[in-house]
C-alpha cells in the first residue's frame, strides 16, 4: 500500500463522508491486523501501526519488527474488504450520532415514495421513513412533495442508519410554533405544555415573562395568520391556545375552554380534579367522545372528572353508603374518604395503606382487609358493567333489526284497521235481544273466532309501542 495513497484516501473520506480521520486510521490498522492474523495464525502476537503523518505502516510479530516485504505479503484483498467494512460502520456511526442529537427536532425532506401506507423521505444524507402510524390521520402524501416532521427514532440496521420520522408527536406542534413565532426563540413567551390528538385537536398552554404581553395574541397573530400557518402544516388540525397558570384552580378552567366552569374541587391524594359545570355546559366540557376533557387532563397533569352539582351529590351519597357497608369502615371514615376524592370501590382498592392508616386510625391488618374487599367489589362492579354493556348492545341490535323489518312491512304500523272487527259484537247486542241460555251459547260460538284472532292483531301494536320507548331510552 502506497503511504501517500493511504493519506489521500483518509482525507477524502473525512471531507466527503464527514468521518473523523482518527476513526479511519484506526479502521485501517484494525483491518491490517485482522489480515495479518489470517496469514500468520490467529494465535500470533502481532500489532500494526499506521503513521498519521507520513502514512507508513509498521508491524511487529512476537517482538520482531516485520520488513516492508513481509508487510506487503499481508493479504491486501482481505485488508481492503475489512477497510471497506470498517469505513461503512464509521459512516453509519457518524450518521447515527448526527440524527440522535436531532431526536424530537423538526427536519424537512422530499417524499420519495408513498405507497403501501409507508412514505420514504429524502433528508439529503439519509433516506428516512414515515410509517403510516406516524402520519396524521386523513392526510395524503405524494411523491415529490416537501414535508416536515420530527425525528422520532434512530437505530442501526446493518451498515445503514434507520431514521424514523413522525408527524403525530406533540414536538411537531412545538417546533412549528417556534418556526412561526419569533417571540418563542427570543424567550419573550414560552410554551409550557402541549396535549394532542393528531388530525383532530391540540391544546397549547403558553405563558409570558412580561405581563404587558398577551401570549395568546402573540401565538394567534394578526387575523390568525400565525396559527393558520401551523394548522395548514397539520392538515387543518384545530388548535386551542390557552393561558398557563401554576395554580390548578385557574389552569384547569383555562384548559377546559370553551366550556364555562363553576367550581374545581382538587383531590390531592389521588391527583383528581372534580369539575362542576352547569347542565348546558356538560357536553361542551366533555367534548366529542370525551376529547376536550381528555386533552385538558393531559395538559394540566390532573385526572379531570366533569359532572354537575346534582351528579356529585348522588355520587357522594352512593360512595358513603357503599363504603359504610364494608366491615371496619364507619360513617366518619367513609365521609373522610369521600372528602379526599375516593368515590368508588376502584378508587379505594388502590389507596396507599400508610395514608389510609394515618387518616382512619385503623391497623395494618384492618386496612389490608378493607382494600381486599374493595378490590373484590370493584371487580364485581366491572363485570356487572361489562354485562350491562353487552346487554345494551344486544338490545340495540335487536331494535335495529326490528326497525329494519318494520320498514320492509309498513302495514304493521297500521293496527287500528283491525279495531272495528273487535267492536262488532257490541253492535249486534245479542244479549239484550235474547237473554236465554241457548241464545247466549250461540253468541259465544259466534264470538270465539274473533276472540282467537284478537291477540294476533294486538301483538303487533304492542311490539311497535315497545320500540319507541326503547329508542327514547337509548337516545337519552
Buried (B, 14 or more C-beta within 10 A) or exposed (E): BEBEEBBEBBEEBBEEBEBBBEBBBBBBBBBBBBBBBBEBEEEEEBEBBBEEEEBBBEBEBEEEEBEEEBBEEBBEEBBEBBBEBBBBBBBBBBBBEBBBEBBBEBBEBBBBBBEEEBBBBEBEEBBBBBBEEBBBEEBEBEEEEEBBBBBBBBEEEEEBBBBBBBBBBBBBBBBBBBBBBEBBEEEBBBBBBBBBBBBBBBBBBBBBEEEEEBBBEBBBBEEEEBBBBBBEBBBEBEBBBBBBBEEBEEBBBBBBBEBEBEEBBBBEBBEBBBBBBBEEBBEBBBBEEEBBBBBBBBBBEBBBBBBBEEBBEEBBEEBBEBBBEBEBBEEEBBBBBBEBBBBBBBBBBEBEEEEBBEBBEBEEEBBEBBBEBBBEBBEEBEEEEEEEEEEEEEEEEEBEEBEEEBEEEEEBEEBEEBEEEBEEBEEEEBEEEEEEEEEEEEBEEEBEEBEEEBEEBBEBBEEBEEBEEBBEEEEE
